Amino acid sequence: MKIAVVTDSTAYLSDEEVAANNIKVVPIPVIIDGKSYQEGIDITTSEFYDKLRTSKSFPSTSQPPLGEMISLYEELARQGYDAVISIHLSSTISGFVNSLSQVAAEINDIKVVPYDSQVTVKLMGYLVLEATKLARQGLDVPEIIQHLDNLRATIDNLFVVDDLQNLVRGGRLSNASAFLGSILKIKPLLTMNTPSHEIEAFEKVRSTKKALARVEELFDQSIHKVDYPIRAIVIHANNDSAALKWREKLAAKYPEIPFEISYFGPVIGTHLGEKALALAWLQDTSRS
């Protein structure tokens, strides 16, 4: 069986990763002051954050047209693929993957399997890369989905945002009311590692330094509870120097763990705002 893997631009895979694994990437639109941009195509991450600081209205995001998705799947069928696993950002952030599930049954020439990553950014990217690896190894679709489910279950993540304004205005924070009273005075800690996979704030910390220290404490507790090797990512929203400094500190403390640096691009940056930092981790299947 010949299996294709499709994802969206919020996986934030490198051009090299996309090309080497023949991944089809669909751009997610972001709208700034009434103009729509295709993430990764006609707006770069740095350009987005420049516009975010000067935009007259709060940016928003949209879904790729379903007609374009159907055309992509049909083109993959013409290329000889028997099935496509379409891995996308969490359904708690966007309804895109649910929309794909509704149209998948209408496509007759290729089996389309939409997959809710329940996360986004490079965490989703790792699921995409895992799917391509398993497809090359000859696993069928149900086997790949089971492997993805198992890997997805090992994902954990902790976010530190500069403030909650973007999340609250965008309606992406499930328990915003509990934090609004001190929204300008705290550095909230957030996670998507919840039963609902929604973004939730769970602690209030008085400074970024204390917030990052608390993230490190929770990370340390988490990794000592598992019996498999992990890989980790420091993710930032236009905050390169802070991310690099944090990665160096973590890598020195945990030399056995590979730490990568990734970023929050325009679509996710719309919700988190500039300067956000995150530490995320999952099982390292290359060492398992």
C-alpha positions in Angstrom: 0.0 0.0 0.0 1.3 3.4 -1.0 0.5 5.9 1.8 0.9 9.7 1.5 1.2 12.0 4.5 -0.4 15.5 4.6 -0.2 18.1 7.3 -0.7 21.9 7.7 1.7 24.7 8.1 1.4 24.8 11.9 3.6 21.7 12.1 6.5 24.2 11.4 8.6 21.6 9.7 11.8 22.7 7.9 11.9 22.8 4.2 14.5 20.0 4.4 12.2 17.8 6.5 9.3 18.3 4.1 11.4 17.6 1.0 13.2 14.6 2.4 9.9 12.9 3.5 7.7 14.0 0.6 5.2 15.6 3.0 2.4 17.7 1.5 1.9 20.9 3.6 -1.3 22.9 3.4 -1.0 26.6 4.5 -3.4 27.9 7.2 -4.6 31.4 6.5 -4.1 34.2 9.0 -6.0 37.5 8.7 -4.4 40.8 9.7 -6.4 44.0 9.3 -8.7 42.4 6.8 -6.0 40.9 4.6 -5.5 37.2 4.4 -2.0 35.7 4.3 -1.0 32.1 3.7 1.3 31.0 6.5 4.7 30.1 5.3 4.0 31.3 1.8 3.3 35.0 1.6 4.2 36.0 5.2 7.2 35.0 7.3 7.2 34.6 11.0 9.2 37.8 11.6 6.9 39.7 9.3 3.9 38.5 11.2 5.2 39.6 14.5 6.1 43.0 13.0 2.5 43.3 11.8 1.1 42.0 15.1 2.6 44.9 17.0 1.1 47.5 14.6 -2.2 45.9 13.5 -5.3 47.9 14.1 -7.4 44.9 14.9 -6.8 41.5 16.6 -5.5 39.0 14.0 -7.6 35.9 13.3 -7.2 32.6 11.5 -9.2 30.6 9.1 -9.4 27.1 7.5 -8.0 26.2 4.2 -10.8 25.8 1.6 -12.1 22.2 1.6 -12.3 22.3 -2.2 -8.5 22.7 -2.3 -8.1 19.8 0.1 -10.3 17.5 -2.0 -8.2 18.5 -5.1 -5.0 17.7 -3.2 -6.3 14.2 -2.2 -7.5 13.5 -5.7 -4.1 14.5 -7.1 -2.4 12.1 -4.7 -4.8 9.4 -6.0 -3.7 10.2 -9.5 -0.1 9.9 -8.4 -0.8 6.3 -7.4 -1.3 6.6 -3.6 -3.8 4.2 -2.1 -4.3 6.2 1.2 -3.5 9.5 2.8 -3.1 10.2 6.5 -3.9 13.9 7.0 -2.5 15.1 10.3 -3.6 18.5 11.6 -3.6 20.9 14.5 -5.8 20.2 17.5 -9.5 20.4 17.0 -9.6 22.5 20.1 -7.7 25.3 18.2 -9.3 24.9 14.8 -12.3 23.0 13.4 -10.2 22.1 10.3 -9.6 18.4 11.1 -13.3 17.9 11.9 -14.3 19.5 8.6 -11.9 17.1 6.8 -13.6 14.2 8.5 -16.9 15.2 7.0 -15.6 15.3 3.5 -13.3 12.3 3.6 -16.1 9.8 2.9 -17.0 11.7 -0.3 -13.6 10.9 -1.9 -13.7 7.6 -3.7 -10.4 7.2 -5.4 -8.2 7.3 -2.3 -8.8 6.4 1.4 -8.5 9.7 3.4 -7.8 9.4 7.1 -7.9 12.7 9.0 -6.0 12.6 12.2 -6.4 15.0 15.1 -2.9 15.6 16.6 -4.5 17.1 19.7 -1.5 19.5 19.7 0.2 21.8 17.2 3.7 23.2 16.3 6.7 20.9 16.2 5.0 18.4 18.5 2.6 17.8 15.6 5.6 17.8 13.3 7.1 14.9 15.1 3.9 12.9 14.6 4.0 13.8 10.9 7.7 12.6 10.6 6.8 9.4 12.5 4.0 8.7 10.1 6.2 9.1 7.1 8.9 6.8 8.7 6.3 4.1 9.4 4.8 4.3 5.9 8.3 3.8 4.4 8.7 0.7 6.6 5.6 -0.7 5.0 3.0 -0.5 7.9 -0.6 -0.2 6.9 -2.9 2.7 7.9 -4.4 1.1 11.0 -0.9 0.2 12.3 0.4 3.7 11.7 -2.6 5.2 13.4 -2.0 3.0 16.4 1.7 4.0 16.6 0.6 7.7 16.3 -1.9 7.2 19.1 0.8 5.7 21.3 3.3 8.5 20.6 0.7 11.2 21.0 -0.1 9.8 24.5 3.5 10.6 25.6 3.3 14.3 24.7 3.5 16.9 27.4 3.8 20.7 27.1 4.0 23.8 29.3 3.7 27.4 28.1 4.7 30.7 29.5 2.9 33.6 27.9 3.7 37.3 28.3 0.0 37.9 29.1 -3.3 36.3 28.3 -4.8 39.0 26.1 -4.4 37.2 22.8 -5.8 33.9 24.2 -8.7 35.6 25.8 -9.6 37.7 22.8 -9.3 34.7 20.5 -11.5 32.5 22.8 -8.8 29.8 23.0 -8.4 29.7 26.8 -10.9 27.4 28.4 -10.7 28.7 31.9 -10.0 32.4 31.2 -12.4 33.7 33.9 -10.3 32.3 36.7 -7.3 34.4 35.6 -8.8 37.7 34.3 -8.6 39.5 37.6 -4.8 39.6 37.5 -4.3 39.3 33.8 -1.7 42.1 33.7 0.2 41.2 36.8 1.1 37.6 36.3 3.0 35.2 34.0 0.5 32.4 33.6 1.5 28.8 33.1 -0.5 27.0 30.5 -0.8 23.5 29.0 -2.7 21.5 26.4 -2.0 18.3 28.3 -5.5 18.2 29.7 -8.4 15.7 29.3 -10.1 18.0 26.8 -6.8 19.0 25.0 -7.8 22.6 25.4 -5.4 25.3 26.4 -5.7 25.8 30.1 -4.0 28.1 32.5 -3.2 26.3 35.7 -0.8 28.5 37.8 -0.1 32.1 38.4 3.6 33.1 38.7 4.9 36.6 39.4 7.8 36.8 36.9 9.1 35.1 33.8 12.1 33.9 35.7 10.0 32.2 38.3 7.6 30.8 35.6 10.5 29.2 33.7 11.9 27.7 36.9 8.4 26.2 37.7 8.3 24.8 34.2 11.7 23.2 34.8 10.5 21.7 38.1 7.4 20.2 36.5 9.5 18.9 33.5 11.9 17.2 35.9 9.1 15.5 37.8 7.5 14.3 34.5 10.6 12.8 32.9 11.4 10.8 36.0 8.0 9.1 35.9 8.5 7.4 32.5 10.6 4.5 31.5 11.4 5.5 27.9 13.8 8.1 26.4 12.4 11.5 25.5 13.2 14.3 23.2 12.3 17.9 24.1 11.7 21.2 22.3 12.0 24.8 23.4 9.5 26.8 21.4 9.4 30.6 21.2 7.3 33.4 19.8 9.8 35.8 18.3 12.0 35.3 21.4 15.1 33.7 19.9 17.7 34.8 22.5 15.6 33.7 25.5 14.9 30.4 23.8 18.6 29.8 23.1 19.6 30.7 26.6 16.9 28.4 28.1 17.9 25.5 25.8 21.5 25.8 26.7 20.6 25.6 30.4 18.4 22.6 30.0 20.9 20.8 27.7 23.6 21.2 30.4 21.3 19.9 33.1 20.0 17.0 31.0 22.8 15.9 28.7 21.0 12.6 27.9 18.0 14.5 26.4 18.2 16.1 22.9 16.7 19.6 23.0 15.6 21.3 19.8 14.6 24.9 19.3 11.4 25.6 17.3 9.0 28.5 17.0 5.4 29.6 17.1 4.6 30.8 13.7 1.8 33.2 12.6 -1.2 31.0 13.2 -0.3 29.9 16.7 1.4 33.3 17.5 -2.0 34.9 16.8 -3.3 33.0 19.9 -0.3 33.2 22.2 1.1 36.6 21.4 4.7 37.7 21.1 7.5 36.5 23.5 5.7 33.3 24.6 8.0 30.4 25.6 7.2 26.7 25.9 8.9 23.5 26.8 7.4 20.4 25.2 8.5 16.8 25.2 7.5 13.3 24.0 9.0 9.8 23.6 12.1 9.7 21.4 11.2 6.8 19.1 14.6 6.9 17.5 16.1 5.7 20.8 13.3 3.4 22.0 
